Amino acid sequence: MKFTAEINVMPQKALLDPQGKTVSANLKNIGLDALTNVRIGKHFTLDVEAADQAAAEALVKEACEKLLINPVMEAFEFEVKGA
């Protein structure tokens, strides 16, 4: 079966996010003071071939843990949908 995975990777909450801080500061500079605490991450979309939903989720989790994230600095969440 074919599935599609949507993966969001974000910096760990305890770590500073220099890109997010820069965007937050510039939002203030352009008069958008109500927008604060910007965090910048990555988004991945990929196709998965697996026997079932659980197998697809296991493959995506393994890809995240082994390749797509740095567990010291980043956290991830994902959703797998049937194609």
Secondary structure as the mmCIF struct_conf table of DSSP 4:
data_model
#
loop_
_struct_conf.conf_type_id
_struct_conf.id
_struct_conf.beg_label_comp_id
_struct_conf.beg_label_asym_id
_struct_conf.beg_label_seq_id
_struct_conf.end_label_comp_id
_struct_conf.end_label_asym_id
_struct_conf.end_label_seq_id
STRN STRN1 LYS A 2 PRO A 11
TURN_TY1_P TURN_TY1_P1 LYS A 13 ALA A 14
BEND BEND1 LEU A 15 LEU A 15
HELX_RH_AL_P HELX_RH_AL_P1 PRO A 18 ASN A 29
TURN_TY1_P TURN_TY1_P2 ILE A 30 GLY A 31
TURN_TY1_P TURN_TY1_P3 ASP A 33 ALA A 34
STRN STRN2 LYS A 42 GLU A 49
BEND BEND2 ALA A 51 ASP A 52
HELX_RH_AL_P HELX_RH_AL_P2 GLN A 53 ALA A 63
HELX_RH_PI_P HELX_RH_PI_P1 CYS A 64 LEU A 68
TURN_TY1_P TURN_TY1_P4 PRO A 71 MET A 73
STRN STRN3 GLU A 74 GLY A 82
#
